[in-house]
Protein backbone atom coordinates (compact mmCIF):
# COMPACT_ATOMS: atom_id res chain seq x y z
CA UNK A 1 0.00 0.00 0.00
CA UNK A 2 2.75 2.45 0.92
CA UNK A 3 4.52 1.87 -2.40
CA UNK A 4 1.34 2.67 -4.34
CA UNK A 5 0.64 5.80 -2.30
CA UNK A 6 4.18 7.06 -2.86
CA UNK A 7 4.09 6.28 -6.59
CA UNK A 8 0.75 8.03 -7.15
CA UNK A 9 1.68 11.17 -5.23
CA UNK A 10 5.13 11.42 -6.80
CA UNK A 11 3.95 10.90 -10.38
CA UNK A 12 1.00 13.31 -10.13
CA UNK A 13 3.25 16.02 -8.68
CA UNK A 14 6.15 15.49 -11.09
CA UNK A 15 4.15 15.00 -14.29
CA UNK A 16 1.50 17.65 -13.65
CA UNK A 17 3.50 20.27 -11.73
CA UNK A 18 7.16 19.50 -12.21
CA UNK A 19 7.60 19.30 -8.44
CA UNK A 20 9.68 16.61 -6.73
CA UNK A 21 8.32 15.56 -3.36
CA UNK A 22 10.84 14.90 -0.57
CA UNK A 23 10.22 11.14 -0.83
CA UNK A 24 10.64 11.02 -4.62
CA UNK A 25 12.81 8.06 -5.53
CA UNK A 26 11.49 5.83 -2.75
CA UNK A 27 8.48 4.25 -4.50
CA UNK A 28 10.39 2.35 -7.21
CA UNK A 29 12.80 0.65 -4.76
CA UNK A 30 9.80 -0.42 -2.68
CA UNK A 31 8.09 -1.85 -5.77
CA UNK A 32 11.22 -3.71 -6.87
CA UNK A 33 11.86 -5.04 -3.36
CA UNK A 34 8.24 -6.17 -2.93
CA UNK A 35 8.35 -7.97 -6.28
CA UNK A 36 10.87 -10.32 -4.68
CA UNK A 37 8.85 -10.60 -1.47
CA UNK A 38 5.59 -11.39 -3.29
CA UNK A 39 7.28 -13.87 -5.62
CA UNK A 40 8.67 -15.79 -2.67
CA UNK A 41 5.28 -15.87 -0.91
CA UNK A 42 3.52 -16.87 -4.15
CA UNK A 43 5.94 -19.71 -4.94
CA UNK A 44 5.83 -20.91 -1.33
CA UNK A 45 2.01 -21.02 -1.44
CA UNK A 46 2.11 -22.94 -4.74
CA UNK A 47 4.55 -25.43 -3.29
CA UNK A 48 2.33 -25.92 -0.22
CA UNK A 49 -0.55 -26.81 -2.56
CA UNK A 50 1.50 -29.58 -4.13
CA UNK A 51 2.44 -27.80 -7.37
CA UNK A 52 5.65 -29.28 -8.76
CA UNK A 53 8.85 -27.26 -9.13
CA UNK A 54 8.67 -27.70 -12.90
CA UNK A 55 5.15 -26.24 -13.05
CA UNK A 56 6.12 -23.35 -10.74
CA UNK A 57 8.99 -22.56 -13.09
CA UNK A 58 6.71 -22.62 -16.16
CA UNK A 59 4.18 -20.32 -14.49
CA UNK A 60 7.02 -18.01 -13.41
CA UNK A 61 8.22 -17.74 -17.00
CA UNK A 62 4.71 -17.01 -18.27
CA UNK A 63 4.13 -14.40 -15.57
CA UNK A 64 7.48 -12.75 -16.21
CA UNK A 65 6.82 -12.55 -19.95
CA UNK A 66 3.30 -11.22 -19.27
CA UNK A 67 4.60 -8.35 -17.11
CA UNK A 68 7.40 -7.73 -19.61
CA UNK A 69 4.86 -7.47 -22.43
CA UNK A 70 2.54 -5.21 -20.42
CA UNK A 71 5.58 -3.01 -19.80
CA UNK A 72 6.08 -2.51 -23.55
CA UNK A 73 2.36 -1.87 -24.10
CA UNK A 74 2.44 0.62 -21.22
CA UNK A 75 5.36 2.51 -22.76
CA UNK A 76 3.61 2.74 -26.12
CA UNK A 77 0.03 3.51 -25.02
CA UNK A 78 0.60 5.57 -21.88
CA UNK A 79 3.79 7.38 -22.81
CA UNK A 80 4.72 7.62 -26.50
CA UNK A 81 5.74 5.08 -29.17
CA UNK A 82 9.22 6.59 -29.16
CA UNK A 83 9.50 5.51 -25.52
CA UNK A 84 8.91 1.83 -26.29
CA UNK A 85 12.42 0.85 -25.29
CA UNK A 86 13.05 3.19 -22.37
CA UNK A 87 13.22 0.15 -20.03
CA UNK A 88 10.76 1.35 -17.42
CA UNK A 89 9.92 -0.32 -14.12
CA UNK A 90 7.42 -2.84 -15.56
CA UNK A 91 9.86 -4.30 -18.08
CA UNK A 92 12.38 -4.56 -15.26
CA UNK A 93 9.96 -6.38 -12.93
CA UNK A 94 9.07 -8.79 -15.74
CA UNK A 95 12.76 -9.59 -16.20
CA UNK A 96 13.17 -9.91 -12.42
CA UNK A 97 10.38 -12.51 -12.26
CA UNK A 98 12.12 -14.49 -14.98
CA UNK A 99 15.37 -14.50 -13.01
CA UNK A 100 13.69 -15.34 -9.71
CA UNK A 101 12.04 -18.34 -11.35
CA UNK A 102 15.51 -19.61 -12.28
CA UNK A 103 17.35 -18.94 -9.01
CA UNK A 104 14.56 -19.62 -6.47
CA UNK A 105 16.16 -22.89 -5.32
CA UNK A 106 19.64 -21.47 -4.75
CA UNK A 107 20.87 -21.05 -1.13
CA UNK A 108 20.16 -17.63 0.35
CA UNK A 109 23.89 -16.76 0.79
CA UNK A 110 24.38 -17.31 -2.95
CA UNK A 111 21.46 -14.98 -3.71
CA UNK A 112 22.95 -12.40 -1.34
CA UNK A 113 26.25 -12.53 -3.22
CA UNK A 114 24.37 -12.13 -6.51
CA UNK A 115 22.55 -9.07 -5.14
CA UNK A 116 25.81 -7.50 -3.94
CA UNK A 117 27.59 -8.19 -7.22
CA UNK A 118 24.72 -6.70 -9.23
CA UNK A 119 25.19 -3.46 -7.31
CA UNK A 120 28.98 -3.41 -7.51
CA UNK A 121 29.17 -4.25 -11.21
CA UNK A 122 26.69 -1.57 -12.29
CA UNK A 123 29.15 1.40 -12.21
CA UNK A 124 31.55 -0.63 -14.34
CA UNK A 125 28.86 -1.40 -16.90
CA UNK A 126 27.79 2.25 -17.02
CA UNK A 127 31.37 3.39 -17.54
CA UNK A 128 31.94 0.84 -20.32
CA UNK A 129 28.69 1.88 -22.01
CA UNK A 130 29.36 5.63 -21.56
CA UNK A 131 26.13 6.24 -19.67
CA UNK A 132 26.01 10.02 -20.20
CA UNK A 133 26.14 9.59 -23.97
CA UNK A 134 22.73 7.89 -23.87
CA UNK A 135 21.03 10.72 -21.96
CA UNK A 136 20.14 14.05 -23.56
CA UNK A 137 18.73 16.84 -21.35
CA UNK A 138 17.90 14.31 -18.64
CA UNK A 139 16.09 11.80 -20.89
CA UNK A 140 17.16 8.47 -22.38
CA UNK A 141 17.89 8.81 -26.09
CA UNK A 142 19.35 5.59 -27.48
CA UNK A 143 19.29 4.24 -31.02
CA UNK A 144 17.05 1.41 -32.19
CA UNK A 145 19.94 -0.99 -32.67
CA UNK A 146 20.34 -4.38 -31.04
CA UNK A 147 23.45 -3.28 -29.18
CA UNK A 148 21.81 -0.12 -27.80
CA UNK A 149 18.69 -2.04 -26.77
CA UNK A 150 20.80 -4.56 -24.88
CA UNK A 151 22.91 -1.83 -23.25
CA UNK A 152 19.73 0.03 -22.30
CA UNK A 153 18.19 -3.05 -20.73
CA UNK A 154 21.33 -3.98 -18.78
CA UNK A 155 22.93 -0.69 -17.78
CA UNK A 156 21.63 2.66 -19.03
CA UNK A 157 17.81 2.51 -19.20
CA UNK A 158 15.45 4.20 -16.75
CA UNK A 159 15.39 1.00 -14.67
CA UNK A 160 18.30 -1.11 -15.93
CA UNK A 161 18.61 -4.73 -14.83
CA UNK A 162 21.87 -3.79 -13.07
CA UNK A 163 21.67 -2.66 -10.31
CA UNK A 164 17.87 -2.78 -9.82
CA UNK A 165 17.80 -6.57 -9.64
CA UNK A 166 19.50 -6.32 -6.23
CA UNK A 167 16.20 -4.98 -4.81
CA UNK A 168 14.19 -7.97 -6.07
CA UNK A 169 16.82 -10.45 -4.92
CA UNK A 170 17.02 -8.83 -1.50
CA UNK A 171 13.22 -8.85 -1.20
CA UNK A 172 13.21 -12.56 -1.99
CA UNK A 173 15.92 -13.20 0.61
CA UNK A 174 14.13 -11.13 3.27
CA UNK A 175 10.85 -12.93 2.63
CA UNK A 176 12.52 -16.34 2.69
CA UNK A 177 14.15 -15.44 6.01
CA UNK A 178 11.08 -14.03 7.77
CA UNK A 179 8.56 -16.51 6.39
CA UNK A 180 10.69 -19.63 6.38
CA UNK A 181 8.92 -22.96 6.16
CA UNK A 182 9.04 -25.02 9.38
CA UNK A 183 11.54 -27.85 9.56
CA UNK A 184 9.88 -31.19 8.77
CA UNK A 185 11.68 -32.80 11.69
CA UNK A 186 10.33 -30.31 14.19
CA UNK A 187 6.82 -29.48 15.23
CA UNK A 188 5.85 -26.05 13.89
CA UNK A 189 4.77 -24.90 17.34
CA UNK A 190 8.15 -25.84 18.83
CA UNK A 191 10.19 -24.03 16.20
CA UNK A 192 10.99 -20.40 17.10
CA UNK A 193 10.06 -17.82 14.47
CA UNK A 194 12.95 -16.22 12.57
CA UNK A 195 14.35 -13.10 14.22
CA UNK A 196 13.81 -9.69 12.65
CA UNK A 197 17.03 -8.18 13.93
CA UNK A 198 19.29 -9.49 11.09
CA UNK A 199 17.17 -7.55 8.58
CA UNK A 200 17.22 -4.43 10.74
CA UNK A 201 20.98 -4.74 11.21
CA UNK A 202 21.55 -5.21 7.48
CA UNK A 203 19.33 -2.22 6.74
CA UNK A 204 21.17 -0.04 9.24
CA UNK A 205 24.55 -1.07 7.83
CA UNK A 206 23.52 -0.33 4.26
CA UNK A 207 22.01 3.03 5.17
CA UNK A 208 25.11 3.88 7.19
CA UNK A 209 27.39 2.84 4.33
CA UNK A 210 25.43 5.07 1.97
CA UNK A 211 25.81 8.02 4.33
CA UNK A 212 29.54 7.36 4.71
CA UNK A 213 30.04 7.23 0.94
CA UNK A 214 28.14 10.49 0.48
CA UNK A 215 30.24 12.16 3.17
CA UNK A 216 33.47 10.88 1.62
CA UNK A 217 32.54 11.99 -1.91
CA UNK A 218 34.17 15.45 -1.86
CA UNK A 219 37.50 13.94 -0.76
CA UNK A 220 37.70 11.17 -3.37
CA UNK A 221 39.64 11.30 -6.64
CA UNK A 222 37.83 12.69 -9.67
CA UNK A 223 37.98 9.34 -11.50
CA UNK A 224 36.04 7.74 -8.63
CA UNK A 225 33.37 10.45 -8.40
CA UNK A 226 32.99 10.46 -12.19
CA UNK A 227 32.55 6.73 -12.78
CA UNK A 228 31.82 5.00 -9.44
CA UNK A 229 30.45 7.29 -6.73
CA UNK A 230 28.40 10.08 -8.31
CA UNK A 231 26.39 11.13 -5.29
CA UNK A 232 22.70 10.58 -4.53
CA UNK A 233 20.98 10.15 -7.89
CA UNK A 234 18.30 7.82 -9.19
CA UNK A 235 19.30 8.35 -12.83
CA UNK A 236 21.81 6.78 -12.84
CA UNK A 237 21.09 4.61 -9.78
CA UNK A 238 24.37 5.18 -7.99
CA UNK A 239 25.92 2.95 -5.35
CA UNK A 240 25.06 5.54 -2.71
CA UNK A 241 21.42 5.76 -3.78
CA UNK A 242 20.85 2.01 -4.17
CA UNK A 243 22.57 1.03 -0.92
CA UNK A 244 20.73 3.78 0.95
CA UNK A 245 17.30 2.91 -0.49
CA UNK A 246 17.95 -0.77 0.10
CA UNK A 247 18.88 -0.03 3.71
CA UNK A 248 15.79 2.09 4.35
CA UNK A 249 13.57 -0.52 2.67
CA UNK A 250 14.96 -3.31 4.84
CA UNK A 251 14.48 -1.19 7.96
CA UNK A 252 10.90 -0.41 6.98
CA UNK A 253 10.14 -4.02 6.06
CA UNK A 254 11.63 -5.45 9.25
CA UNK A 255 10.09 -2.82 11.51
CA UNK A 256 6.66 -3.23 9.90
CA UNK A 257 6.80 -7.00 10.32
CA UNK A 258 7.80 -6.66 13.96
CA UNK A 259 5.20 -3.99 14.78
CA UNK A 260 2.21 -5.23 12.77
CA UNK A 261 2.32 -8.88 11.67
CA UNK A 262 0.79 -11.17 14.24
CA UNK A 263 0.17 -8.38 16.73
CA UNK A 264 -3.27 -8.45 18.43
CA UNK A 265 -3.55 -4.65 18.37
CA UNK A 266 -3.46 -4.62 14.56
CA UNK A 267 -6.76 -6.51 14.48
CA UNK A 268 -8.44 -3.57 16.21
CA UNK A 269 -8.18 -1.53 13.00
CA UNK A 270 -9.93 -3.67 10.36
CA UNK A 271 -10.64 -0.59 8.22
CA UNK A 272 -6.96 0.18 7.81
CA UNK A 273 -6.20 -3.47 7.09
CA UNK A 274 -8.92 -3.55 4.42
CA UNK A 275 -7.46 -0.46 2.76
CA UNK A 276 -3.99 -2.01 2.76
CA UNK A 277 -5.32 -5.33 1.42
CA UNK A 278 -7.28 -3.66 -1.38
CA UNK A 279 -4.39 -1.56 -2.64
CA UNK A 280 -1.94 -4.46 -2.31
CA UNK A 281 -4.12 -6.90 -4.25
CA UNK A 282 -4.53 -4.50 -7.15
CA UNK A 283 -1.18 -2.71 -7.11
CA UNK A 284 -0.39 -3.70 -10.72
CA UNK A 285 -3.73 -2.38 -12.00
CA UNK A 286 -3.53 0.81 -9.95
CA UNK A 287 0.00 1.49 -11.13
CA UNK A 288 -1.06 1.40 -14.79
CA UNK A 289 -4.41 3.12 -14.18
CA UNK A 290 -3.00 6.13 -12.33
CA UNK A 291 -0.75 6.90 -15.30
CA UNK A 292 -3.68 6.67 -17.72
CA UNK A 293 -5.85 8.90 -15.52
CA UNK A 294 -3.41 11.79 -15.28
CA UNK A 295 -1.34 11.50 -18.48
CA UNK A 296 -3.93 10.83 -21.19
CA UNK A 297 -5.93 14.00 -20.39
CA UNK A 298 -2.62 15.89 -20.46
CA UNK A 299 -1.72 14.58 -23.92
CA UNK A 300 -5.27 15.09 -25.27
CA UNK A 301 -5.51 18.66 -23.96
CA UNK A 302 -2.13 19.51 -25.43
CA UNK A 303 -3.17 18.33 -28.91
CA UNK A 304 -6.63 19.92 -28.59
CA UNK A 305 -5.10 23.34 -27.89
CA UNK A 306 -2.90 23.14 -30.98
CA UNK A 307 0.35 22.21 -29.25
CA UNK A 308 2.48 19.10 -29.05
CA UNK A 309 1.03 16.35 -26.86
CA UNK A 310 3.66 16.94 -24.17
CA UNK A 311 3.28 20.74 -24.11
CA UNK A 312 1.66 20.88 -20.65
CA UNK A 313 3.77 18.12 -19.14
CA UNK A 314 5.22 19.21 -15.77
CA UNK A 315 3.50 22.62 -15.99
CA UNK A 316 -0.23 21.89 -16.12
CA UNK A 317 -1.21 23.04 -12.61
CA UNK A 318 0.08 24.09 -9.17
CA UNK A 319 1.47 21.38 -6.94
CA UNK A 320 -1.39 21.73 -4.44
CA UNK A 321 -3.89 20.87 -7.18
CA UNK A 322 -1.77 17.90 -8.27
CA UNK A 323 -1.68 16.54 -4.70
CA UNK A 324 -5.44 17.00 -4.37
CA UNK A 325 -6.02 15.09 -7.61
CA UNK A 326 -3.71 12.29 -6.47
CA UNK A 327 -5.60 11.92 -3.19
CA UNK A 328 -8.91 12.03 -5.04
CA UNK A 329 -7.71 9.30 -7.39
CA UNK A 330 -6.70 7.08 -4.45
CA UNK A 331 -10.07 7.60 -2.79
CA UNK A 332 -12.10 6.90 -5.95
CA UNK A 333 -9.90 3.91 -6.73
CA UNK A 334 -10.45 2.40 -3.29
CA UNK A 335 -14.21 2.98 -3.33
CA UNK A 336 -14.47 1.54 -6.83
CA UNK A 337 -12.52 -1.58 -5.97
CA UNK A 338 -14.54 -2.14 -2.81
CA UNK A 339 -17.76 -1.67 -4.76
CA UNK A 340 -16.71 -4.30 -7.27
CA UNK A 341 -16.22 -6.77 -4.42
CA UNK A 342 -13.46 -9.12 -3.32
CA UNK A 343 -13.79 -11.84 -5.98
CA UNK A 344 -10.64 -10.59 -7.76
CA UNK A 345 -12.08 -11.40 -11.19
CA UNK A 346 -11.07 -8.08 -12.75
CA UNK A 347 -7.94 -6.02 -13.25
CA UNK A 348 -4.59 -6.83 -14.81
CA UNK A 349 -3.81 -9.25 -11.98
CA UNK A 350 -6.86 -11.33 -12.90
CA UNK A 351 -5.81 -11.39 -16.54
CA UNK A 352 -2.33 -12.55 -15.55
CA UNK A 353 -3.72 -15.38 -13.42
CA UNK A 354 -6.13 -16.46 -16.19
CA UNK A 355 -3.46 -16.43 -18.89
CA UNK A 356 -0.41 -17.61 -16.97
CA UNK A 357 -1.57 -19.89 -14.14
C-alpha positions as CSV (number, residue, x, y, z in Angstrom):
1,X,0.0,0.0,0.0
2,X,2.8,2.5,0.9
3,X,4.5,1.9,-2.4
4,X,1.3,2.7,-4.3
5,X,0.6,5.8,-2.3
6,X,4.2,7.1,-2.9
7,X,4.1,6.3,-6.6
8,X,0.8,8.0,-7.1
9,X,1.7,11.2,-5.2
10,X,5.1,11.4,-6.8
11,X,3.9,10.9,-10.4
12,X,1.0,13.3,-10.1
13,X,3.3,16.0,-8.7
14,X,6.1,15.5,-11.1
15,X,4.2,15.0,-14.3
16,X,1.5,17.6,-13.7
17,X,3.5,20.3,-11.7
18,X,7.2,19.5,-12.2
19,X,7.6,19.3,-8.4
20,X,9.7,16.6,-6.7
21,X,8.3,15.6,-3.4
22,X,10.8,14.9,-0.6
23,X,10.2,11.1,-0.8
24,X,10.6,11.0,-4.6
25,X,12.8,8.1,-5.5
26,X,11.5,5.8,-2.8
27,X,8.5,4.3,-4.5
28,X,10.4,2.3,-7.2
29,X,12.8,0.7,-4.8
30,X,9.8,-0.4,-2.7
31,X,8.1,-1.9,-5.8
32,X,11.2,-3.7,-6.9
33,X,11.9,-5.0,-3.4
34,X,8.2,-6.2,-2.9
35,X,8.4,-8.0,-6.3
36,X,10.9,-10.3,-4.7
37,X,8.8,-10.6,-1.5
38,X,5.6,-11.4,-3.3
39,X,7.3,-13.9,-5.6
40,X,8.7,-15.8,-2.7
41,X,5.3,-15.9,-0.9
42,X,3.5,-16.9,-4.1
43,X,5.9,-19.7,-4.9
44,X,5.8,-20.9,-1.3
45,X,2.0,-21.0,-1.4
46,X,2.1,-22.9,-4.7
47,X,4.6,-25.4,-3.3
48,X,2.3,-25.9,-0.2
49,X,-0.6,-26.8,-2.6
50,X,1.5,-29.6,-4.1
51,X,2.4,-27.8,-7.4
52,X,5.6,-29.3,-8.8
53,X,8.8,-27.3,-9.1
54,X,8.7,-27.7,-12.9
55,X,5.2,-26.2,-13.0
56,X,6.1,-23.3,-10.7
57,X,9.0,-22.6,-13.1
58,X,6.7,-22.6,-16.2
59,X,4.2,-20.3,-14.5
60,X,7.0,-18.0,-13.4
61,X,8.2,-17.7,-17.0
62,X,4.7,-17.0,-18.3
63,X,4.1,-14.4,-15.6
64,X,7.5,-12.8,-16.2
65,X,6.8,-12.6,-20.0
66,X,3.3,-11.2,-19.3
67,X,4.6,-8.3,-17.1
68,X,7.4,-7.7,-19.6
69,X,4.9,-7.5,-22.4
70,X,2.5,-5.2,-20.4
71,X,5.6,-3.0,-19.8
72,X,6.1,-2.5,-23.5
73,X,2.4,-1.9,-24.1
74,X,2.4,0.6,-21.2
75,X,5.4,2.5,-22.8
76,X,3.6,2.7,-26.1
77,X,0.0,3.5,-25.0
78,X,0.6,5.6,-21.9
79,X,3.8,7.4,-22.8
80,X,4.7,7.6,-26.5
81,X,5.7,5.1,-29.2
82,X,9.2,6.6,-29.2
83,X,9.5,5.5,-25.5
84,X,8.9,1.8,-26.3
85,X,12.4,0.8,-25.3
86,X,13.1,3.2,-22.4
87,X,13.2,0.1,-20.0
88,X,10.8,1.4,-17.4
89,X,9.9,-0.3,-14.1
90,X,7.4,-2.8,-15.6
91,X,9.9,-4.3,-18.1
92,X,12.4,-4.6,-15.3
93,X,10.0,-6.4,-12.9
94,X,9.1,-8.8,-15.7
95,X,12.8,-9.6,-16.2
96,X,13.2,-9.9,-12.4
97,X,10.4,-12.5,-12.3
98,X,12.1,-14.5,-15.0
99,X,15.4,-14.5,-13.0
100,X,13.7,-15.3,-9.7
101,X,12.0,-18.3,-11.3
102,X,15.5,-19.6,-12.3
103,X,17.3,-18.9,-9.0
104,X,14.6,-19.6,-6.5
105,X,16.2,-22.9,-5.3
106,X,19.6,-21.5,-4.7
107,X,20.9,-21.0,-1.1
108,X,20.2,-17.6,0.4
109,X,23.9,-16.8,0.8
110,X,24.4,-17.3,-2.9
111,X,21.5,-15.0,-3.7
112,X,22.9,-12.4,-1.3
113,X,26.2,-12.5,-3.2
114,X,24.4,-12.1,-6.5
115,X,22.5,-9.1,-5.1
116,X,25.8,-7.5,-3.9
117,X,27.6,-8.2,-7.2
118,X,24.7,-6.7,-9.2
119,X,25.2,-3.5,-7.3
120,X,29.0,-3.4,-7.5
121,X,29.2,-4.3,-11.2
122,X,26.7,-1.6,-12.3
123,X,29.1,1.4,-12.2
124,X,31.6,-0.6,-14.3
125,X,28.9,-1.4,-16.9
126,X,27.8,2.3,-17.0
127,X,31.4,3.4,-17.5
128,X,31.9,0.8,-20.3
129,X,28.7,1.9,-22.0
130,X,29.4,5.6,-21.6
131,X,26.1,6.2,-19.7
132,X,26.0,10.0,-20.2
133,X,26.1,9.6,-24.0
134,X,22.7,7.9,-23.9
135,X,21.0,10.7,-22.0
136,X,20.1,14.1,-23.6
137,X,18.7,16.8,-21.3
138,X,17.9,14.3,-18.6
139,X,16.1,11.8,-20.9
140,X,17.2,8.5,-22.4
141,X,17.9,8.8,-26.1
142,X,19.3,5.6,-27.5
143,X,19.3,4.2,-31.0
144,X,17.0,1.4,-32.2
145,X,19.9,-1.0,-32.7
146,X,20.3,-4.4,-31.0
147,X,23.4,-3.3,-29.2
148,X,21.8,-0.1,-27.8
149,X,18.7,-2.0,-26.8
150,X,20.8,-4.6,-24.9
151,X,22.9,-1.8,-23.3
152,X,19.7,0.0,-22.3
153,X,18.2,-3.1,-20.7
154,X,21.3,-4.0,-18.8
155,X,22.9,-0.7,-17.8
156,X,21.6,2.7,-19.0
157,X,17.8,2.5,-19.2
158,X,15.4,4.2,-16.7
159,X,15.4,1.0,-14.7
160,X,18.3,-1.1,-15.9
161,X,18.6,-4.7,-14.8
162,X,21.9,-3.8,-13.1
163,X,21.7,-2.7,-10.3
164,X,17.9,-2.8,-9.8
165,X,17.8,-6.6,-9.6
166,X,19.5,-6.3,-6.2
167,X,16.2,-5.0,-4.8
168,X,14.2,-8.0,-6.1
169,X,16.8,-10.5,-4.9
170,X,17.0,-8.8,-1.5
171,X,13.2,-8.9,-1.2
172,X,13.2,-12.6,-2.0
173,X,15.9,-13.2,0.6
174,X,14.1,-11.1,3.3
175,X,10.8,-12.9,2.6
176,X,12.5,-16.3,2.7
177,X,14.1,-15.4,6.0
178,X,11.1,-14.0,7.8
179,X,8.6,-16.5,6.4
180,X,10.7,-19.6,6.4
181,X,8.9,-23.0,6.2
182,X,9.0,-25.0,9.4
183,X,11.5,-27.9,9.6
184,X,9.9,-31.2,8.8
185,X,11.7,-32.8,11.7
186,X,10.3,-30.3,14.2
187,X,6.8,-29.5,15.2
188,X,5.9,-26.1,13.9
189,X,4.8,-24.9,17.3
190,X,8.2,-25.8,18.8
191,X,10.2,-24.0,16.2
192,X,11.0,-20.4,17.1
193,X,10.1,-17.8,14.5
194,X,12.9,-16.2,12.6
195,X,14.4,-13.1,14.2
196,X,13.8,-9.7,12.6
197,X,17.0,-8.2,13.9
198,X,19.3,-9.5,11.1
199,X,17.2,-7.6,8.6
200,X,17.2,-4.4,10.7
201,X,21.0,-4.7,11.2
202,X,21.6,-5.2,7.5
203,X,19.3,-2.2,6.7
204,X,21.2,0.0,9.2
205,X,24.6,-1.1,7.8
206,X,23.5,-0.3,4.3
207,X,22.0,3.0,5.2
208,X,25.1,3.9,7.2
209,X,27.4,2.8,4.3
210,X,25.4,5.1,2.0
211,X,25.8,8.0,4.3
212,X,29.5,7.4,4.7
213,X,30.0,7.2,0.9
214,X,28.1,10.5,0.5
215,X,30.2,12.2,3.2
216,X,33.5,10.9,1.6
217,X,32.5,12.0,-1.9
218,X,34.2,15.5,-1.9
219,X,37.5,13.9,-0.8
220,X,37.7,11.2,-3.4
221,X,39.6,11.3,-6.6
222,X,37.8,12.7,-9.7
223,X,38.0,9.3,-11.5
224,X,36.0,7.7,-8.6
225,X,33.4,10.5,-8.4
226,X,33.0,10.5,-12.2
227,X,32.6,6.7,-12.8
228,X,31.8,5.0,-9.4
229,X,30.4,7.3,-6.7
230,X,28.4,10.1,-8.3
231,X,26.4,11.1,-5.3
232,X,22.7,10.6,-4.5
233,X,21.0,10.2,-7.9
234,X,18.3,7.8,-9.2
235,X,19.3,8.4,-12.8
236,X,21.8,6.8,-12.8
237,X,21.1,4.6,-9.8
238,X,24.4,5.2,-8.0
239,X,25.9,2.9,-5.4
240,X,25.1,5.5,-2.7
241,X,21.4,5.8,-3.8
242,X,20.8,2.0,-4.2
243,X,22.6,1.0,-0.9
244,X,20.7,3.8,1.0
245,X,17.3,2.9,-0.5
246,X,18.0,-0.8,0.1
247,X,18.9,0.0,3.7
248,X,15.8,2.1,4.4
249,X,13.6,-0.5,2.7
250,X,15.0,-3.3,4.8
251,X,14.5,-1.2,8.0
252,X,10.9,-0.4,7.0
253,X,10.1,-4.0,6.1
254,X,11.6,-5.5,9.2
255,X,10.1,-2.8,11.5
256,X,6.7,-3.2,9.9
257,X,6.8,-7.0,10.3
258,X,7.8,-6.7,14.0
259,X,5.2,-4.0,14.8
260,X,2.2,-5.2,12.8
261,X,2.3,-8.9,11.7
262,X,0.8,-11.2,14.2
263,X,0.2,-8.4,16.7
264,X,-3.3,-8.4,18.4
265,X,-3.6,-4.6,18.4
266,X,-3.5,-4.6,14.6
267,X,-6.8,-6.5,14.5
268,X,-8.4,-3.6,16.2
269,X,-8.2,-1.5,13.0
270,X,-9.9,-3.7,10.4
271,X,-10.6,-0.6,8.2
272,X,-7.0,0.2,7.8
273,X,-6.2,-3.5,7.1
274,X,-8.9,-3.5,4.4
275,X,-7.5,-0.5,2.8
276,X,-4.0,-2.0,2.8
277,X,-5.3,-5.3,1.4
278,X,-7.3,-3.7,-1.4
279,X,-4.4,-1.6,-2.6
280,X,-1.9,-4.5,-2.3
281,X,-4.1,-6.9,-4.2
282,X,-4.5,-4.5,-7.2
283,X,-1.2,-2.7,-7.1
284,X,-0.4,-3.7,-10.7
285,X,-3.7,-2.4,-12.0
286,X,-3.5,0.8,-10.0
287,X,0.0,1.5,-11.1
288,X,-1.1,1.4,-14.8
289,X,-4.4,3.1,-14.2
290,X,-3.0,6.1,-12.3
291,X,-0.7,6.9,-15.3
292,X,-3.7,6.7,-17.7
293,X,-5.9,8.9,-15.5
294,X,-3.4,11.8,-15.3
295,X,-1.3,11.5,-18.5
296,X,-3.9,10.8,-21.2
297,X,-5.9,14.0,-20.4
298,X,-2.6,15.9,-20.5
299,X,-1.7,14.6,-23.9
300,X,-5.3,15.1,-25.3
301,X,-5.5,18.7,-24.0
302,X,-2.1,19.5,-25.4
303,X,-3.2,18.3,-28.9
304,X,-6.6,19.9,-28.6
305,X,-5.1,23.3,-27.9
306,X,-2.9,23.1,-31.0
307,X,0.4,22.2,-29.2
308,X,2.5,19.1,-29.1
309,X,1.0,16.3,-26.9
310,X,3.7,16.9,-24.2
311,X,3.3,20.7,-24.1
312,X,1.7,20.9,-20.7
313,X,3.8,18.1,-19.1
314,X,5.2,19.2,-15.8
315,X,3.5,22.6,-16.0
316,X,-0.2,21.9,-16.1
317,X,-1.2,23.0,-12.6
318,X,0.1,24.1,-9.2
319,X,1.5,21.4,-6.9
320,X,-1.4,21.7,-4.4
321,X,-3.9,20.9,-7.2
322,X,-1.8,17.9,-8.3
323,X,-1.7,16.5,-4.7
324,X,-5.4,17.0,-4.4
325,X,-6.0,15.1,-7.6
326,X,-3.7,12.3,-6.5
327,X,-5.6,11.9,-3.2
328,X,-8.9,12.0,-5.0
329,X,-7.7,9.3,-7.4
330,X,-6.7,7.1,-4.5
331,X,-10.1,7.6,-2.8
332,X,-12.1,6.9,-5.9
333,X,-9.9,3.9,-6.7
334,X,-10.4,2.4,-3.3
335,X,-14.2,3.0,-3.3
336,X,-14.5,1.5,-6.8
337,X,-12.5,-1.6,-6.0
338,X,-14.5,-2.1,-2.8
339,X,-17.8,-1.7,-4.8
340,X,-16.7,-4.3,-7.3
341,X,-16.2,-6.8,-4.4
342,X,-13.5,-9.1,-3.3
343,X,-13.8,-11.8,-6.0
344,X,-10.6,-10.6,-7.8
345,X,-12.1,-11.4,-11.2
346,X,-11.1,-8.1,-12.8
347,X,-7.9,-6.0,-13.3
348,X,-4.6,-6.8,-14.8
349,X,-3.8,-9.3,-12.0
350,X,-6.9,-11.3,-12.9
351,X,-5.8,-11.4,-16.5
352,X,-2.3,-12.6,-15.6
353,X,-3.7,-15.4,-13.4
354,X,-6.1,-16.5,-16.2
355,X,-3.5,-16.4,-18.9
356,X,-0.4,-17.6,-17.0
357,X,-1.6,-19.9,-14.1
